[in-house]
Amino acid sequence: MVTATGMTIEDYLNYDDGTETRYELVDGVLVAMPTESTLNTQIIAFLLAAFLQVGVPYTHLGIRHQIAVSGARATAREPDLMIHSTESAAAIQGRSQALLTHDLPPPALVVEVVSPNQENRDYRYKRSEYAARRIPEYWIVDPIAARVTVLIWVDGLYEESIYQGGDRVLSPTFPTLTLTAAQILQTEIG
């Protein structure tokens, strides 16, 4: 669903249609985000707990946090989970809205859980947008394809590693994380 057009980041921050609908701003256009499935929300809750267990401070974990990215016009994305760097956590501290504008440092890691019919958004568009923001690590958790893709920002591009089943997901940003793709995808509990 697409609504208002020609918006700026400031317009977006002040927009309220009186509903609970969540939006991303894509090239100046409000785009309603699809409702999350139970599986997608469970994956994010699991990852949130896993990052807490490896010592990431709760103040560095962001759900419904947003980041301004490059586009033909103003664009702001809302990753399913954002792990802030010390610098980005400090930059949004005390703000009324958790939006990392272009002048603020990037987070350490963002996670997107792929929803049906949204593959291009996560694999293609957000990949280039997050790389342009120099986000060091981007995870694409894809329950549809049963894989976890970890993208590491190197010299202006993302280098990709794909994990499936019992493969241990390797994170250079969080090397003490010991999760398999199956655990993340909720196909292996334990």
N, C-alpha and C positions, 0 to 999 in steps of 0.2 A: 504494500500500500504506500503510495507516495502522496504527500500533502504539499504544504507551502514551498514555494520556490524562491531562489535568489537571496537566501538568508546568509548572514554573516555569522561568525562564531558568537559574537555578542547577541545577535538576534536569537540564536539557538539557545544560549545560556538563559535567556529571559523567556523562552517560549513555554507556555503552559496551556494545553487545550482542555484542562479540567478532567482528564482521564488518567488512567494508570498506564497508558500506552508508552512504551519506551521507543525512542527514536535514535537513529544515527543521522548525522548530517553528511550527505554525499554530494559533492560539487554544488553546494548551496541549496540542496533539496532535502527536505525532511523525508526519511524513509523509515516507516514503522518496522521495528524488529519483530521477527516471528516469536511466538510464545515458545519457551523452552520446554523440551520434553522432560519427563521425570528422570530418564537416564542421563541426559545432559546435566541436569542440576545435581544429580548424585555424583557424577564425575567431578564436577567443580568442588563439591563439598569434600570429596575424598582427597583431591589435590590440595585444597586449603589445609586440611588436617595434616597431610604429609609434609607440607612446607613448614607448618608450625612445629612438627616433630623434629625437623632437622635444624631448628633454631631460628627460623625467620621470624622477626618480631611481628606481632599482629598489626602494628602500625605501618608495616611495609606491604601488607596484603590488601588488595583492592578488588571489591566486587562492585560493579556499576561505576567504576572509575572510567574516565574517558581521556582520549588523547587526540589532539589536533594533528592531522597529517596533511600531506600535500595532495592537491587535486586541482582540477581546472578552476574550481571555485572552492570556497570554504568547505572543509571536510573534517568531521570529528567521529572517531570510532569508539565503540564501547566493547573492549575485549571481555570475554567471559570471566577471566581472572587476570589481574595485573599484579606482578611482584615488583614493588618499587625498589629502586636503588636508594641508598641513603640520601642522595641529592634530590631525587624526585619526591621522596617522602617528605623531606624538609620543605620543598617548594610548595606543596599543597597544604601543609599544616596550617590550620586556622582558616582556610578558604571556605566560602559557603558552598562551592561546588568543586568536586574532585575532577577537574579537567586540566591536563597538562597541555598548555598552549605551546606554540612554536618556540617561545623564548625560554621555556622551562626544560630542564634536563629530562631525557627519556627514562622510562622504567628499566629495570634489569631484565625483565622477562614478561611476555604476554602469552596467554593461552586462549585459543579459540577452539570450541567444540563444534564440529561441523553438524549442521542441521540439514535435513533433507532439502534438496533443491537449492542449497546455498554453497555448494562446493566452489564455484568460481569466486565467490566473495572471499572465502577464507584462503584458498590455495593461490589465487591469482592477484586480486586487487589488494587485499590486506598485506600480502607478502611484499609487494613493491612499496606500498605505503609505509609499512613498518621498517623496511630496509632504508627508505629515504630519511626516516627519523632516527636511524642508527640504533635501533633497539637491539641490544646485544644477542638476545635469544628469543625465538618465537616458536611456540609449540602449536601444532595443528593436531588435535585429538579427533580422530575420525572413527566413530563407532559404526558407520555405514561400511567403510572399507576395512574395518578392524585393524587400524594401524595408528601409530603415533609418529608424526614427522617433527623432528627437531631441526630448526634452522638457526645457524650461528652466523652472525654478521662478521664478514671478513673482507676488508678492503672494498667496501661499498656494495657487496652482494652477499646474499645468504648462501651458505654451504649447507647441504641437506643430508640428514641421516634418517632412515626409516626403520621403525621398530614394530615387530609383530609378535603375538603370542608370548612366549617366555623370554624374549629378548629383554635384557636390562636396558632401560632408557638412560642414556648418558647425557648429563647436563654439565658442561664446563663451568657454568655459573654456580651450580649447586652440586658439587661432586659427591657429597655424602648422601644424596638422595638414592635410595636403592629400590626403585620400583620397576616392575616389568610392564610391558605394553598391556598384557592381559589384566593386570591389577588395575591399571588406569582405566581401561575400557570396561571394567566391571565384569569381565568374563571369567575372572579368577579371583575369588574372595579368599583372603587369608593373609 
